[in-house]
Amino acid sequence: MMNAMKDARTDLKGMPLPELEEFFRSRGKERYRTRQVSRWLYRKFAEEFSTMTDLSRDFREEMETMCRISSPPAEKVELSLDGTEKVLFRLEDGEGVESVLIPEKSRRTLCVSTQAGCALSCVFCATGASGFRRNMTSAEIIHQVCFAGRRLAERGERLTNVVFMGMGEPLENVPEVSRAIDILLSQYGFGLAGKRVTVSTAGIIPAMRDLADRYPVSFAVSLNAASEEVRSRLMPVNRRYPLRDLIAAMRGIPLRNGCKVTAEYVLLSGVNDTPADARALARLLSGARIKVNLIPVNPHDQGDFRPPSPASEERFRDILVAGGVQTITRERRGADIRAACGQLRGAPAGPRERGKSPLRAIASSKNP
């Protein structure tokens, strides 16, 4: 339920350093205050001004009067058998969004959401099946990172990677995602290297080019087909930004530190997983600094698609590798708690659900 009264104080969380500097400057505060407060927010994960003990009591009380630090509650935390954690946050207007923390040997990767729902309607994705509700603010995006950072710090660990790969299309919310990236990369924010921040997109070409020019982050682009026809049926966004233009845009992304652009390919049994599909994809990516991440589809209760057999997955990968394309199959993480790729929904099913996507029709159209 929506809060009866909205807090009118300025939310400092999600405010990049230049904005924070201007906020304090306009109120007659010294510039160094910005760095102090920023460190408390993003290095020590403070949620109350009273805990900022290196600030004077008068300053803390003044901030309490004119500012706030939003901290949407974690309504539910689920732990997978493989150690993956999924957190459901309840936002101030009642919306629910999820983030996923994935532990690996040398990394702790957080998958963050940028929208409540998604408008792109990719037919294999549970988020798209739930429909679009609204964009998230930079404060709501960054709070997911703060929450994970604090949990890890309590264990003597630290966050190493952030991927914009949760609920929503990040490049349909560029202003707020950009503010969040500023904080992630800032030495007074989370201090992450650009190669440790990944933006995943279904292919919003103008926004992808803009973000690539402004930030040294990595990109993961959902392809999921090697032909315009199949991709348009799987991903309606292809009608706006065709596959041929998307591949050209991926080839044009400025690459730093020897990195490659990642092409994500969700394998759907009987739809896009044949040897012919693999050969067509290898031709499409020939000579490009693009690596392929194969993702056997993760079933969800809004869809009918199923992953191919292990033998089919291996055959598809081998064809790409033989064609000179660096290829890996993504390890399935968190599927037992509905935290794997394409399974996030956030809000419980309700009247805004659009029901099942016509998945059988897509599969049968290719396999009469």
KEKE-3310 file (N, C-alpha, C; in steps of 0.2 Angstrom, whole numbers, plus 5000, padded with zeros to 4 digits):
npx = (5004:5002:5012:5004:5009:5022:5039:5046:5059:5076:5083:5098:5104:5109:5113:5124:5142:5145:5132:5129:5139:5135:5123:5127:5135:5126:5120:5129:5139:5155:5166:5172:5164:5155:5163:5165:5151:5148:5157:5152:5139:5142:5153:5152:5139:5129:5113:5107:5109:5114:5124:5135:5149:5161:5156:5151:5139:5130:5129:5125:5112:5107:5107:5098:5086:5084:5087:5087:5090:5086:5079:5073:5064:5070:5060:5059:5071:5080:5089:5098:5102:5114:5121:5117:5109:5093:5084:5070:5064:5053:5047:5044:5032:5025:5029:5037:5053:5067:5084:5099:5112:5127:5138:5155:5171:5182:5174:5161:5146:5133:5117:5107:5091:5082:5070:5053:5045:5044:5044:5047:5043:5050:5048:5052:5054:5051:5050:5046:5034:5026:5023:5026:5028:5035:5049:5064:5072:5088:5092:5084:5090:5104:5102:5100:5113:5120:5114:5118:5132:5133:5129:5139:5150:5148:5151:5165:5168:5168:5159:5162:5158:5146:5131:5119:5107:5095:5078:5069:5074:5089:5093:5081:5080:5089:5094:5093:5100:5112:5116:5117:5128:5138:5140:5144:5157:5164:5178:5174:5163:5158:5169:5172:5180:5178:5177:5171:5158:5144:5132:5117:5108:5093:5095:5094:5099:5103:5104:5114:5125:5127:5130:5141:5150:5152:5155:5167:5162:5157:5147:5133:5124:5108:5105:5099:5095:5099:5093:5083:5069:5066:5071:5063:5051:5054:5059:5051:5057:5066:5060:5061:5074:5083:5092:5103:5107:5110:5121:5130:5131:5136:5149:5154:5156:5167:5181:5190:5204:5207:5194:5179:5164:5149:5138:5123:5114:5100:5096:5083:5074:5070:5068:5078:5090:5097:5110:5111:5107:5117:5128:5124:5124:5138:5143:5138:5144:5157:5174:5172:5175:5168:5161:5152:5139:5131:5115:5105:5088:5079:5065:5049:5034:5026:5028:5031:5043:5057:5073:5087:5093:5108:5117:5113:5116:5130:5134:5130:5138:5151:5150:5151:5163:5171:5169:5177:5173:5173:5166:5155:5146:5133:5134:5121:5113:5104:5092:5083:5077:5070:5079:5087:5093:5080:5070:5066:5053:5048:5035:5021:5010:4996:4982:4988:4996:4999:4996:4999:5012:5011:5019:5019:5015:5025:5035:5029:5028:5040:5043:5033)
npy = (4994:5011:5024:5035:5048:5057:5058:5073:5078:5079:5066:5058:5047:5039:5050:5057:5062:5075:5081:5080:5088:5101:5102:5103:5114:5124:5126:5132:5124:5116:5110:5097:5091:5084:5073:5066:5062:5055:5044:5038:5034:5025:5017:5013:5011:5018:5021:5030:5047:5049:5040:5044:5047:5056:5068:5084:5086:5096:5097:5085:5085:5095:5090:5079:5086:5092:5082:5065:5047:5035:5019:5006:4992:4975:4963:4950:4937:4925:4910:4900:4883:4883:4894:4906:4921:4929:4944:4952:4968:4980:4994:5012:5015:5004:4994:4979:4974:4964:4958:4950:4941:4933:4922:4918:4909:4919:4931:4942:4944:4956:4956:4968:4977:4988:4993:4992:4978:4976:4983:4977:4964:4952:4935:4924:4928:4930:4943:4951:4946:4950:4963:4981:4993:5004:5015:5014:5024:5032:5031:5020:5010:5010:5007:4993:4989:4994:4987:4974:4976:4979:4967:4958:4964:4961:4948:4948:4950:4957:4967:4963:4964:4972:4970:4976:4968:4963:4965:4973:4984:4991:5002:5008:5017:5027:5040:5038:5026:5030:5039:5030:5022:5032:5033:5020:5019:5030:5036:5040:5034:5018:5014:5005:4997:5000:4989:4980:4983:4979:4982:4976:4974:4973:4978:4993:5003:5018:5022:5013:5016:5029:5028:5019:5028:5037:5030:5018:5005:4988:4978:4968:4960:4955:4943:4931:4925:4922:4927:4940:4937:4927:4933:4944:4938:4933:4943:4958:4970:4970:4974:4988:4990:4983:4967:4967:4980:4981:4972:4979:4990:4984:4980:4993:4998:5006:4998:4993:4989:4977:4970:4962:4963:4956:4944:4938:4923:4915:4899:4890:4876:4868:4880:4890:4883:4875:4866:4874:4886:4889:4890:4901:4911:4911:4915:4928:4935:4934:4939:4949:4957:4950:4940:4925:4921:4907:4903:4892:4891:4896:4889:4896:4900:4907:4904:4892:4888:4877:4871:4865:4849:4843:4838:4844:4857:4857:4854:4865:4875:4870:4871:4885:4888:4882:4890:4901:4909:4915:4906:4902:4892:4898:4895:4888:4897:4898:4894:4886:4895:4903:4913:4913:4918:4927:4924:4933:4942:4950:4959:4950:4939:4947:4958:4965:4956:4949:4937:4921:4920:4918:4906:4893:4894:4901:4891:4881:4886:4885:4872:4863)
npz = (5000:4996:5004:5016:5018:5009:5012:5013:5013:5006:4998:5000:4996:4982:4975:4965:4966:4961:4961:4975:4980:4975:4982:4995:4994:4990:5002:5010:5015:5018:5005:5008:5016:5007:5003:5015:5019:5008:5009:5020:5016:5006:5008:5021:5023:5029:5037:5045:5051:5063:5065:5059:5064:5063:5060:5066:5079:5078:5064:5060:5065:5058:5045:5047:5048:5035:5026:5021:5021:5011:5013:5008:5014:5016:5011:5010:5010:5001:5001:4990:4987:4981:4986:4981:4984:4985:4985:4990:4989:4996:4989:4992:4987:4987:4977:4972:4970:4964:4969:4966:4973:4969:4974:4970:4967:4968:4967:4971:4965:4961:4955:4949:4949:4938:4934:4939:4934:4916:4900:4888:4884:4881:4876:4883:4896:4913:4920:4909:4907:4917:4915:4913:4926:4932:4931:4941:4954:4955:4969:4973:4965:4969:4982:4983:4980:4992:5002:4999:5000:5013:5020:5015:5020:5034:5034:5032:5019:5002:4990:4973:4959:4949:4940:4929:4927:4932:4935:4922:4908:4908:4899:4896:4905:4907:4913:4927:4929:4924:4934:4945:4940:4940:4954:4957:4951:4956:4966:4979:4980:4977:4971:4961:4947:4929:4921:4930:4931:4923:4910:4905:4890:4880:4868:4865:4855:4852:4866:4871:4863:4868:4882:4881:4876:4887:4898:4905:4906:4905:4892:4890:4878:4873:4862:4856:4844:4827:4816:4809:4808:4818:4829:4831:4834:4846:4853:4854:4853:4843:4831:4832:4834:4823:4821:4812:4813:4827:4829:4822:4830:4841:4837:4836:4849:4860:4866:4880:4890:4884:4884:4879:4870:4877:4870:4874:4873:4874:4875:4867:4867:4851:4845:4843:4843:4835:4824:4812:4817:4825:4816:4808:4818:4821:4809:4809:4819:4815:4816:4825:4841:4851:4863:4866:4877:4882:4887:4894:4893:4908:4915:4919:4928:4919:4906:4892:4886:4885:4890:4879:4876:4886:4876:4864:4868:4870:4857:4850:4856:4852:4838:4837:4843:4834:4824:4827:4838:4854:4867:4880:4892:4902:4920:4929:4941:4957:4953:4960:4969:4961:4955:4944:4928:4919:4928:4937:4946:4956:4961:4968:4959:4951:4947:4937:4929:4914:4910:4902:4889:4871:4869:4864:4851:4845:4846:4839:4826:4821:4821:4813)
capx = (5000:5006:5012:5000:5013:5029:5044:5048:5066:5080:5086:5105:5106:5108:5115:5132:5146:5144:5125:5130:5143:5131:5118:5130:5137:5120:5118:5134:5143:5162:5166:5175:5158:5153:5167:5163:5145:5148:5160:5147:5134:5143:5158:5150:5132:5125:5106:5105:5114:5117:5130:5141:5152:5166:5153:5149:5132:5125:5129:5121:5105:5104:5105:5092:5080:5083:5089:5085:5093:5080:5082:5068:5065:5070:5054:5061:5078:5080:5095:5098:5107:5121:5124:5115:5104:5088:5081:5064:5063:5047:5048:5040:5025:5022:5031:5042:5059:5072:5091:5102:5119:5130:5145:5159:5177:5185:5170:5154:5142:5126:5113:5102:5085:5082:5063:5048:5043:5048:5040:5050:5039:5053:5043:5055:5056:5046:5049:5042:5027:5022:5022:5029:5025:5038:5057:5067:5076:5095:5092:5082:5095:5110:5101:5102:5121:5122:5111:5122:5138:5133:5128:5145:5155:5147:5155:5172:5169:5166:5156:5167:5155:5138:5128:5112:5104:5089:5072:5069:5078:5092:5093:5075:5080:5096:5096:5094:5105:5119:5118:5120:5135:5143:5142:5148:5163:5167:5182:5171:5157:5160:5176:5173:5183:5173:5176:5167:5151:5141:5126:5114:5102:5090:5097:5092:5105:5105:5106:5120:5131:5128:5133:5147:5155:5153:5158:5171:5158:5156:5141:5131:5118:5104:5104:5094:5093:5103:5089:5078:5062:5066:5072:5057:5046:5056:5060:5048:5062:5070:5056:5063:5082:5085:5098:5109:5110:5113:5127:5135:5132:5141:5156:5157:5157:5174:5183:5195:5208:5206:5188:5175:5156:5146:5132:5119:5110:5096:5094:5076:5073:5066:5067:5084:5096:5099:5116:5110:5106:5124:5132:5122:5127:5145:5144:5136:5149:5164:5179:5171:5177:5162:5160:5145:5137:5125:5110:5099:5082:5076:5058:5045:5027:5022:5030:5031:5049:5061:5080:5088:5097:5115:5120:5112:5120:5137:5134:5129:5144:5156:5150:5153:5170:5175:5169:5181:5169:5174:5159:5155:5139:5133:5132:5114:5113:5099:5085:5078:5073:5068:5083:5091:5091:5074:5065:5064:5047:5047:5029:5017:5005:4990:4978:4992:4999:4996:4994:5004:5014:5010:5025:5018:5014:5032:5039:5026:5029:5046:5043:5026)
capy = (5000:5017:5028:5041:5054:5056:5062:5079:5079:5077:5059:5059:5041:5039:5057:5057:5066:5082:5083:5080:5094:5106:5102:5106:5121:5129:5127:5135:5119:5115:5104:5091:5087:5079:5066:5063:5059:5050:5038:5035:5031:5020:5013:5011:5009:5021:5023:5036:5052:5049:5035:5047:5050:5060:5074:5087:5084:5101:5096:5079:5087:5099:5085:5076:5090:5093:5076:5058:5041:5030:5012:5001:4986:4969:4960:4943:4935:4918:4907:4894:4878:4884:4900:4912:4925:4933:4948:4956:4974:4983:5001:5016:5015:4997:4990:4975:4972:4959:4958:4943:4940:4927:4920:4913:4908:4925:4936:4942:4948:4958:4958:4974:4979:4995:4994:4987:4975:4977:4984:4974:4958:4946:4930:4919:4931:4931:4950:4954:4943:4954:4970:4987:4997:5011:5016:5015:5029:5030:5029:5013:5005:5010:5004:4986:4988:4996:4981:4968:4978:4978:4960:4955:4966:4958:4942:4950:4950:4963:4966:4964:4966:4974:4969:4978:4962:4961:4966:4979:4986:4997:5007:5012:5021:5029:5045:5035:5021:5034:5042:5024:5021:5037:5031:5014:5021:5035:5034:5041:5029:5011:5013:4999:4998:5000:4982:4976:4985:4977:4984:4971:4977:4969:4981:5000:5005:5025:5023:5009:5020:5035:5025:5017:5034:5041:5026:5012:4999:4982:4978:4962:4962:4949:4942:4925:4923:4924:4930:4945:4934:4923:4938:4948:4934:4932:4950:4963:4976:4969:4978:4995:4990:4976:4963:4969:4987:4980:4969:4985:4994:4981:4981:4999:5000:5007:4992:4995:4984:4970:4967:4960:4964:4949:4942:4933:4919:4910:4893:4888:4870:4868:4887:4893:4879:4870:4867:4879:4892:4890:4892:4907:4915:4911:4920:4935:4937:4933:4944:4954:4956:4948:4933:4922:4918:4903:4902:4887:4895:4894:4889:4899:4898:4911:4902:4886:4886:4872:4871:4860:4843:4844:4836:4850:4863:4856:4854:4872:4878:4867:4875:4892:4888:4880:4896:4906:4913:4913:4904:4899:4891:4901:4891:4890:4898:4901:4892:4883:4900:4907:4918:4913:4923:4927:4921:4938:4945:4955:4959:4944:4940:4951:4960:4968:4951:4948:4930:4917:4923:4913:4903:4887:4896:4902:4885:4877:4889:4883:4865:4861)
capz = (5000:4996:5010:5016:5017:5007:5016:5008:5014:5001:4999:4998:4993:4974:4973:4963:4970:4959:4964:4982:4981:4974:4987:5001:4993:4990:5009:5013:5018:5015:5000:5010:5019:5002:5003:5021:5019:5003:5012:5025:5013:5001:5011:5028:5022:5035:5035:5050:5051:5070:5065:5056:5070:5062:5059:5072:5081:5075:5057:5059:5067:5053:5040:5049:5047:5028:5022:5023:5018:5010:5014:5007:5018:5013:5014:5009:5008:5000:5000:4986:4988:4978:4989:4978:4988:4981:4990:4988:4992:4995:4988:4996:4984:4987:4972:4974:4965:4967:4967:4967:4975:4967:4976:4966:4971:4969:4966:4974:4960:4962:4949:4951:4945:4936:4933:4942:4928:4910:4894:4882:4883:4878:4878:4888:4903:4918:4921:4904:4907:4922:4912:4915:4931:4932:4932:4948:4955:4957:4976:4974:4962:4973:4989:4982:4981:4999:5006:4998:5003:5021:5021:5014:5025:5040:5034:5030:5012:4999:4983:4967:4953:4949:4934:4928:4923:4935:4932:4918:4903:4910:4894:4895:4912:4906:4918:4934:4928:4924:4941:4949:4937:4943:4961:4957:4948:4960:4972:4985:4980:4978:4969:4956:4940:4924:4919:4935:4930:4917:4908:4900:4887:4874:4861:4864:4851:4854:4873:4872:4861:4872:4888:4880:4875:4893:4904:4903:4908:4900:4890:4888:4874:4872:4855:4856:4838:4822:4810:4810:4809:4824:4835:4831:4837:4853:4857:4850:4852:4836:4826:4833:4833:4820:4823:4808:4816:4833:4828:4820:4836:4846:4834:4837:4856:4862:4870:4885:4894:4881:4885:4873:4871:4877:4867:4877:4869:4878:4871:4868:4863:4846:4842:4841:4846:4830:4821:4807:4820:4828:4811:4806:4823:4820:4803:4811:4824:4813:4816:4830:4847:4854:4865:4867:4884:4881:4893:4893:4896:4914:4915:4924:4927:4914:4900:4890:4884:4889:4888:4875:4880:4886:4870:4860:4871:4868:4849:4848:4858:4848:4832:4838:4844:4828:4819:4830:4842:4861:4869:4887:4894:4909:4925:4931:4948:4960:4950:4965:4972:4955:4955:4938:4922:4916:4932:4942:4945:4961:4964:4967:4953:4953:4941:4931:4925:4907:4908:4898:4883:4867:4868:4860:4844:4842:4845:4833:4820:4818:4820:4812)
cpx = (5004:5006:5008:5003:5020:5033:5047:5056:5070:5084:5093:5107:5104:5110:5122:5135:5145:5137:5126:5134:5139:5125:5121:5132:5132:5118:5123:5139:5150:5162:5168:5169:5155:5156:5165:5157:5145:5151:5155:5141:5136:5149:5156:5143:5128:5118:5103:5111:5118:5123:5136:5145:5158:5163:5151:5141:5128:5124:5124:5113:5102:5102:5099:5086:5079:5084:5086:5090:5088:5083:5076:5069:5066:5065:5055:5068:5078:5087:5095:5103:5114:5124:5121:5109:5099:5085:5075:5063:5056:5048:5043:5033:5022:5025:5036:5047:5064:5079:5094:5110:5122:5137:5149:5166:5181:5181:5164:5150:5135:5123:5107:5097:5085:5075:5059:5044:5047:5043:5041:5046:5043:5050:5045:5056:5050:5044:5045:5035:5023:5021:5026:5025:5028:5046:5058:5071:5083:5096:5090:5087:5101:5108:5102:5109:5123:5120:5116:5129:5138:5133:5135:5150:5154:5150:5162:5173:5167:5163:5162:5164:5148:5136:5121:5109:5098:5083:5072:5074:5082:5092:5087:5074:5087:5098:5097:5099:5112:5121:5120:5127:5140:5145:5146:5155:5167:5172:5179:5164:5159:5167:5177:5176:5177:5172:5172:5160:5149:5134:5123:5108:5100:5092:5094:5098:5107:5108:5113:5126:5132:5132:5140:5152:5156:5156:5162:5168:5158:5148:5139:5124:5114:5102:5098:5092:5098:5100:5084:5071:5062:5066:5066:5051:5047:5056:5057:5052:5065:5066:5059:5071:5084:5092:5104:5112:5113:5120:5132:5136:5137:5148:5159:5158:5165:5176:5189:5198:5207:5200:5184:5168:5154:5139:5129:5114:5106:5094:5087:5075:5068:5065:5073:5091:5099:5106:5116:5110:5113:5129:5130:5124:5134:5147:5143:5141:5156:5168:5178:5174:5171:5162:5153:5144:5130:5121:5105:5093:5080:5069:5055:5038:5023:5024:5031:5038:5053:5069:5082:5092:5104:5119:5119:5116:5127:5138:5134:5135:5150:5156:5152:5160:5174:5174:5173:5178:5170:5167:5160:5147:5138:5131:5125:5115:5106:5092:5080:5074:5070:5072:5088:5089:5084:5068:5062:5057:5045:5040:5025:5012:4999:4987:4982:4996:4995:4994:5000:5006:5012:5016:5025:5018:5020:5036:5036:5027:5035:5047:5035:5025)
cpy = (5006:5021:5034:5047:5053:5060:5067:5081:5076:5071:5060:5052:5041:5046:5056:5062:5074:5085:5084:5087:5100:5107:5105:5113:5126:5130:5130:5130:5118:5109:5098:5087:5082:5072:5063:5059:5054:5043:5034:5031:5025:5015:5010:5009:5012:5022:5028:5041:5052:5044:5038:5051:5055:5067:5077:5086:5089:5099:5090:5081:5091:5095:5081:5080:5091:5087:5070:5053:5036:5023:5007:4995:4980:4964:4952:4941:4927:4915:4900:4889:4879:4891:4906:4915:4929:4937:4952:4962:4977:4991:5005:5016:5008:4992:4985:4973:4967:4960:4951:4944:4934:4926:4916:4913:4915:4932:4936:4947:4949:4959:4962:4975:4986:4998:4990:4985:4977:4978:4980:4968:4953:4940:4925:4921:4932:4938:4953:4952:4947:4961:4975:4991:5004:5010:5016:5021:5027:5028:5022:5008:5004:5006:4996:4985:4989:4990:4975:4970:4977:4971:4956:4957:4963:4951:4942:4949:4956:4962:4968:4966:4967:4973:4972:4973:4959:4962:4973:4979:4992:5003:5011:5017:5024:5035:5042:5030:5025:5037:5036:5022:5026:5035:5025:5015:5026:5033:5035:5038:5022:5009:5007:5001:4997:4993:4977:4978:4983:4979:4979:4974:4972:4973:4988:5003:5013:5025:5019:5013:5026:5033:5023:5023:5037:5037:5020:5006:4994:4982:4970:4963:4955:4949:4937:4923:4925:4926:4935:4942:4931:4928:4942:4945:4933:4938:4955:4969:4976:4973:4986:4995:4984:4973:4966:4976:4986:4977:4975:4989:4991:4981:4988:5002:5000:5002:4994:4989:4977:4967:4966:4962:4957:4949:4937:4930:4914:4905:4890:4881:4870:4875:4890:4890:4874:4871:4873:4886:4894:4893:4899:4912:4916:4916:4927:4938:4937:4939:4949:4952:4955:4941:4931:4919:4914:4902:4898:4890:4892:4895:4893:4898:4902:4909:4894:4883:4881:4872:4865:4854:4845:4843:4842:4856:4863:4856:4861:4876:4876:4870:4882:4893:4887:4886:4902:4911:4911:4912:4900:4897:4893:4895:4893:4891:4901:4899:4889:4888:4905:4914:4918:4918:4922:4925:4927:4941:4951:4955:4952:4945:4943:4953:4963:4962:4950:4941:4927:4920:4917:4909:4897:4889:4898:4896:4881:4879:4887:4876:4862:4853)
cpz = (5000:5002:5010:5015:5015:5010:5011:5009:5008:5002:4996:4995:4986:4971:4971:4966:4968:4962:4971:4984:4980:4979:4993:5000:4993:4997:5013:5017:5014:5010:5003:5014:5014:5003:5009:5021:5013:5005:5017:5022:5009:5003:5017:5028:5027:5032:5040:5050:5058:5070:5062:5061:5069:5060:5065:5073:5078:5067:5056:5060:5061:5047:5041:5048:5040:5024:5025:5019:5017:5010:5014:5010:5013:5015:5014:5007:5007:4999:4996:4989:4986:4981:4987:4983:4984:4987:4987:4992:4991:4995:4992:4993:4984:4982:4975:4968:4968:4964:4969:4968:4974:4970:4972:4970:4973:4968:4970:4969:4962:4956:4952:4946:4944:4935:4937:4936:4922:4904:4888:4880:4879:4881:4882:4895:4907:4920:4916:4904:4912:4920:4916:4920:4931:4932:4939:4948:4956:4964:4977:4971:4966:4980:4988:4983:4988:5003:5005:5001:5010:5023:5020:5019:5032:5040:5032:5023:5009:4992:4978:4961:4953:4941:4934:4924:4927:4932:4928:4913:4906:4905:4892:4901:4912:4912:4925:4934:4928:4930:4945:4946:4940:4950:4961:4956:4953:4965:4979:4985:4982:4975:4964:4950:4935:4922:4924:4935:4923:4916:4903:4897:4881:4868:4860:4861:4853:4861:4874:4869:4865:4879:4887:4879:4882:4899:4902:4906:4903:4898:4888:4884:4872:4865:4854:4850:4833:4816:4813:4812:4816:4830:4836:4835:4845:4857:4852:4849:4846:4831:4826:4831:4830:4822:4819:4811:4823:4833:4826:4826:4841:4843:4835:4844:4857:4867:4874:4888:4890:4881:4878:4875:4872:4874:4871:4873:4873:4873:4873:4864:4857:4842:4840:4843:4841:4827:4816:4811:4823:4822:4808:4811:4822:4814:4805:4815:4821:4813:4821:4837:4852:4856:4867:4874:4882:4887:4892:4897:4903:4914:4920:4923:4922:4907:4899:4887:4888:4886:4884:4879:4881:4880:4865:4862:4869:4861:4847:4850:4854:4841:4832:4839:4838:4823:4822:4835:4849:4864:4876:4888:4901:4914:4928:4939:4951:4957:4955:4969:4967:4955:4949:4933:4920:4921:4937:4940:4950:4964:4963:4961:4955:4947:4936:4927:4919:4905:4904:4891:4878:4864:4863:4853:4841:4841:4839:4826:4816:4817:4819:4813)
residu = (MET:MET:ASN:ALA:MET:LYS:ASP:ALA:ARG:THR:ASP:LEU:LYS:GLY:MET:PRO:LEU:PRO:GLU:LEU:GLU:GLU:PHE:PHE:ARG:SER:ARG:GLY:LYS:GLU:ARG:TYR:ARG:THR:ARG:GLN:VAL:SER:ARG:TRP:LEU:TYR:ARG:LYS:PHE:ALA:GLU:GLU:PHE:SER:THR:MET:THR:ASP:LEU:SER:ARG:ASP:PHE:ARG:GLU:GLU:MET:GLU:THR:MET:CYS:ARG:ILE:SER:SER:PRO:PRO:ALA:GLU:LYS:VAL:GLU:LEU:SER:LEU:ASP:GLY:THR:GLU:LYS:VAL:LEU:PHE:ARG:LEU:GLU:ASP:GLY:GLU:GLY:VAL:GLU:SER:VAL:LEU:ILE:PRO:GLU:LYS:SER:ARG:ARG:THR:LEU:CYS:VAL:SER:THR:GLN:ALA:GLY:CYS:ALA:LEU:SER:CYS:VAL:PHE:CYS:ALA:THR:GLY:ALA:SER:GLY:PHE:ARG:ARG:ASN:MET:THR:SER:ALA:GLU:ILE:ILE:HIS:GLN:VAL:CYS:PHE:ALA:GLY:ARG:ARG:LEU:ALA:GLU:ARG:GLY:GLU:ARG:LEU:THR:ASN:VAL:VAL:PHE:MET:GLY:MET:GLY:GLU:PRO:LEU:GLU:ASN:VAL:PRO:GLU:VAL:SER:ARG:ALA:ILE:ASP:ILE:LEU:LEU:SER:GLN:TYR:GLY:PHE:GLY:LEU:ALA:GLY:LYS:ARG:VAL:THR:VAL:SER:THR:ALA:GLY:ILE:ILE:PRO:ALA:MET:ARG:ASP:LEU:ALA:ASP:ARG:TYR:PRO:VAL:SER:PHE:ALA:VAL:SER:LEU:ASN:ALA:ALA:SER:GLU:GLU:VAL:ARG:SER:ARG:LEU:MET:PRO:VAL:ASN:ARG:ARG:TYR:PRO:LEU:ARG:ASP:LEU:ILE:ALA:ALA:MET:ARG:GLY:ILE:PRO:LEU:ARG:ASN:GLY:CYS:LYS:VAL:THR:ALA:GLU:TYR:VAL:LEU:LEU:SER:GLY:VAL:ASN:ASP:THR:PRO:ALA:ASP:ALA:ARG:ALA:LEU:ALA:ARG:LEU:LEU:SER:GLY:ALA:ARG:ILE:LYS:VAL:ASN:LEU:ILE:PRO:VAL:ASN:PRO:HIS:ASP:GLN:GLY:ASP:PHE:ARG:PRO:PRO:SER:PRO:ALA:SER:GLU:GLU:ARG:PHE:ARG:ASP:ILE:LEU:VAL:ALA:GLY:GLY:VAL:GLN:THR:ILE:THR:ARG:GLU:ARG:ARG:GLY:ALA:ASP:ILE:ARG:ALA:ALA:CYS:GLY:GLN:LEU:ARG:GLY:ALA:PRO:ALA:GLY:PRO:ARG:GLU:ARG:GLY:LYS:SER:PRO:LEU:ARG:ALA:ILE:ALA:SER:SER:LYS:ASN:PRO)
# end
